[in-house]
Amino acid sequence: MAEISFDDFMKVDVRVGQVVRAEPYPEARKPAIKMWIDFGADLGEKKTSAQVTAHYDAASLVGKQVLAVVNFPPRQVGKFMSEVLVLGMPDADGEVVLVGPDAAVPLGGRLH
């Protein structure tokens, strides 16, 4: 993998948000869940779609704090416009486990 500079890393804006609404996204090519995430007063609410159905259902995501890249351009995912990219790690089977703080933190905080 190519090395990047610290300045390159600082260009990626990763923030913490709280899922305020989630619903199944059955129209997606692969099973997914639509999420609306509150990133606090500065960034507000953003939406995304994520293939996280192996470990989560819509109801279990509401209230969860997650990390997301907030400075990618919006991306059309089927009929849904995704505004952020939630972050996760693969489990032993390659299924996504979302990344978030292990204690509650203020919304909108930037990863550093």
LINZIUR-V277796 format. One record per pair of residues at least 4 apart in sequence whose ideal C-beta (glycine too) atoms are under 8 Angstrom apart, sorted by sequence separation. I is the first residue (numbers start at 1). J is the second residue. D is the distance in Angstrom with one decimal. If there is no record, write none. Layout:
i=I j=J d=D
i=I j=J d=D
This chain:
i=4 j=8 d=3.8
i=5 j=9 d=7.3
i=6 j=10 d=6.4
i=7 j=11 d=7.1
i=8 j=12 d=7.9
i=28 j=32 d=4.0
i=39 j=43 d=3.7
i=40 j=44 d=7.8
i=52 j=56 d=4.8
i=53 j=57 d=7.2
i=56 j=60 d=5.1
i=57 j=61 d=7.5
i=58 j=62 d=7.4
i=60 j=64 d=7.4
i=76 j=80 d=7.6
i=77 j=81 d=7.5
i=90 j=94 d=4.8
i=91 j=95 d=5.0
i=101 j=105 d=4.8
i=105 j=109 d=5.2
i=4 j=9 d=6.1
i=26 j=31 d=7.9
i=39 j=44 d=6.5
i=56 j=61 d=5.3
i=76 j=81 d=5.8
i=77 j=82 d=4.8
i=90 j=95 d=6.7
i=91 j=96 d=7.8
i=25 j=31 d=7.9
i=38 j=44 d=7.4
i=39 j=45 d=7.2
i=75 j=81 d=7.4
i=76 j=82 d=7.6
i=90 j=96 d=6.6
i=91 j=97 d=5.4
i=25 j=32 d=4.3
i=38 j=45 d=5.2
i=39 j=46 d=6.1
i=74 j=81 d=5.3
i=75 j=82 d=4.9
i=89 j=96 d=7.4
i=90 j=97 d=7.4
i=24 j=32 d=8.0
i=25 j=33 d=5.9
i=37 j=45 d=6.8
i=74 j=82 d=6.6
i=88 j=96 d=3.9
i=89 j=97 d=5.4
i=24 j=33 d=6.1
i=25 j=34 d=4.7
i=36 j=45 d=5.7
i=37 j=46 d=5.6
i=52 j=61 d=7.8
i=74 j=83 d=5.0
i=88 j=97 d=5.6
i=23 j=33 d=7.0
i=24 j=34 d=7.6
i=36 j=46 d=7.6
i=37 j=47 d=7.3
i=88 j=98 d=4.7
i=89 j=99 d=6.2
i=22 j=33 d=5.5
i=23 j=34 d=5.2
i=36 j=47 d=5.0
i=37 j=48 d=6.7
i=87 j=98 d=7.2
i=88 j=99 d=5.7
i=22 j=34 d=6.7
i=35 j=47 d=6.7
i=72 j=84 d=7.2
i=86 j=98 d=6.2
i=87 j=99 d=4.5
i=22 j=35 d=4.8
i=34 j=47 d=6.7
i=35 j=48 d=5.4
i=72 j=85 d=5.6
i=21 j=35 d=7.2
i=22 j=36 d=7.3
i=34 j=48 d=7.5
i=35 j=49 d=7.4
i=70 j=84 d=5.1
i=21 j=36 d=4.1
i=34 j=49 d=5.2
i=35 j=50 d=6.6
i=69 j=84 d=6.4
i=19 j=35 d=5.1
i=20 j=36 d=5.4
i=33 j=49 d=7.1
i=68 j=84 d=4.2
i=69 j=85 d=4.4
i=19 j=36 d=7.2
i=20 j=37 d=6.9
i=32 j=49 d=5.0
i=33 j=50 d=6.1
i=68 j=85 d=5.9
i=19 j=37 d=5.5
i=20 j=38 d=4.9
i=32 j=50 d=6.1
i=68 j=86 d=4.7
i=69 j=87 d=7.0
i=18 j=37 d=6.7
i=32 j=51 d=4.9
i=33 j=52 d=5.9
i=67 j=86 d=7.2
i=68 j=87 d=6.2
i=17 j=37 d=3.9
i=18 j=38 d=5.1
i=31 j=51 d=6.6
i=32 j=52 d=7.5
i=33 j=53 d=6.2
i=48 j=68 d=6.9
i=66 j=86 d=5.2
i=67 j=87 d=4.7
i=17 j=38 d=5.7
i=28 j=49 d=6.5
i=30 j=51 d=5.2
i=32 j=53 d=6.7
i=66 j=87 d=7.4
i=17 j=39 d=4.1
i=31 j=53 d=4.2
i=46 j=68 d=7.5
i=16 j=39 d=7.6
i=17 j=40 d=7.5
i=28 j=51 d=7.6
i=33 j=56 d=6.6
i=15 j=39 d=5.4
i=25 j=49 d=5.5
i=33 j=57 d=7.5
i=46 j=70 d=6.6
i=20 j=45 d=6.8
i=33 j=58 d=5.5
i=17 j=43 d=7.8
i=35 j=61 d=6.1
i=43 j=70 d=6.1
i=15 j=43 d=6.5
i=33 j=61 d=6.5
i=49 j=77 d=4.6
i=17 j=46 d=7.2
i=37 j=66 d=6.7
i=39 j=68 d=7.8
i=49 j=78 d=7.7
i=35 j=66 d=8.0
i=37 j=68 d=6.5
i=39 j=70 d=6.5
i=49 j=80 d=5.2
i=67 j=98 d=8.0
i=66 j=98 d=5.2
i=67 j=99 d=4.9
i=24 j=57 d=7.8
i=47 j=80 d=7.5
i=49 j=82 d=5.1
i=66 j=99 d=7.0
i=67 j=100 d=5.8
i=24 j=58 d=5.7
i=47 j=81 d=7.2
i=48 j=82 d=4.7
i=52 j=86 d=7.7
i=64 j=98 d=7.2
i=66 j=100 d=4.7
i=67 j=101 d=7.8
i=23 j=58 d=5.1
i=47 j=82 d=6.8
i=48 j=83 d=6.4
i=65 j=100 d=4.6
i=22 j=58 d=4.0
i=47 j=83 d=5.5
i=48 j=84 d=4.9
i=50 j=86 d=5.1
i=52 j=88 d=6.8
i=55 j=91 d=7.4
i=64 j=100 d=6.5
i=65 j=101 d=5.7
i=22 j=59 d=7.4
i=46 j=83 d=4.3
i=47 j=84 d=7.6
i=48 j=85 d=6.8
i=54 j=91 d=7.7
i=46 j=84 d=4.6
i=48 j=86 d=5.6
i=50 j=88 d=7.5
i=22 j=61 d=4.2
i=54 j=93 d=7.5
i=65 j=104 d=6.6
i=22 j=62 d=5.6
i=55 j=95 d=6.2
i=65 j=105 d=6.9
i=21 j=62 d=6.7
i=54 j=95 d=3.6
i=55 j=96 d=7.1
i=19 j=61 d=4.6
i=20 j=62 d=6.9
i=54 j=96 d=7.1
i=55 j=97 d=5.8
i=56 j=98 d=7.2
i=65 j=107 d=7.9
i=19 j=62 d=5.5
i=55 j=98 d=7.8
i=19 j=63 d=6.6
i=52 j=96 d=4.9
i=67 j=111 d=6.4
i=18 j=63 d=6.7
i=19 j=64 d=5.0
i=32 j=77 d=7.6
i=39 j=84 d=8.0
i=51 j=96 d=6.3
i=18 j=64 d=7.0
i=19 j=65 d=8.0
i=34 j=80 d=6.0
i=50 j=96 d=7.0
i=52 j=98 d=6.3
i=18 j=65 d=5.2
i=19 j=66 d=6.4
i=37 j=84 d=6.7
i=17 j=65 d=7.1
i=18 j=66 d=7.7
i=50 j=98 d=7.8
i=16 j=65 d=5.6
i=17 j=66 d=6.2
i=28 j=77 d=6.8
i=29 j=78 d=7.2
i=37 j=86 d=7.5
i=16 j=66 d=7.2
i=28 j=78 d=5.5
i=16 j=67 d=5.8
i=17 j=68 d=6.0
i=27 j=78 d=5.4
i=35 j=86 d=7.0
i=15 j=67 d=7.3
i=27 j=79 d=6.2
i=28 j=80 d=7.8
i=14 j=67 d=5.5
i=15 j=68 d=6.4
i=25 j=78 d=7.5
i=27 j=80 d=7.9
i=14 j=68 d=7.0
i=14 j=69 d=5.7
i=15 j=70 d=5.0
i=25 j=80 d=6.6
i=13 j=69 d=6.6
i=14 j=70 d=7.5
i=12 j=69 d=6.0
i=13 j=70 d=5.1
i=13 j=71 d=4.0
i=12 j=71 d=7.2
i=11 j=71 d=7.7
i=43 j=108 d=5.6
i=40 j=106 d=6.8
i=42 j=108 d=5.3
i=17 j=84 d=7.7
i=40 j=107 d=3.6
i=41 j=108 d=7.1
i=39 j=107 d=5.8
i=40 j=108 d=3.1
i=38 j=107 d=5.8
i=39 j=108 d=4.9
i=14 j=87 d=7.0
i=16 j=100 d=7.0
i=16 j=101 d=6.1
i=16 j=105 d=5.6
i=18 j=107 d=5.8
i=16 j=106 d=7.8
i=17 j=107 d=5.9
i=16 j=107 d=6.4
i=17 j=108 d=7.3
i=16 j=108 d=7.0
i=15 j=108 d=5.6
i=16 j=109 d=4.9
i=15 j=109 d=6.6
i=15 j=110 d=5.6
i=16 j=111 d=7.8
i=14 j=110 d=6.7
i=15 j=111 d=7.2
i=13 j=110 d=6.7
i=14 j=111 d=3.8
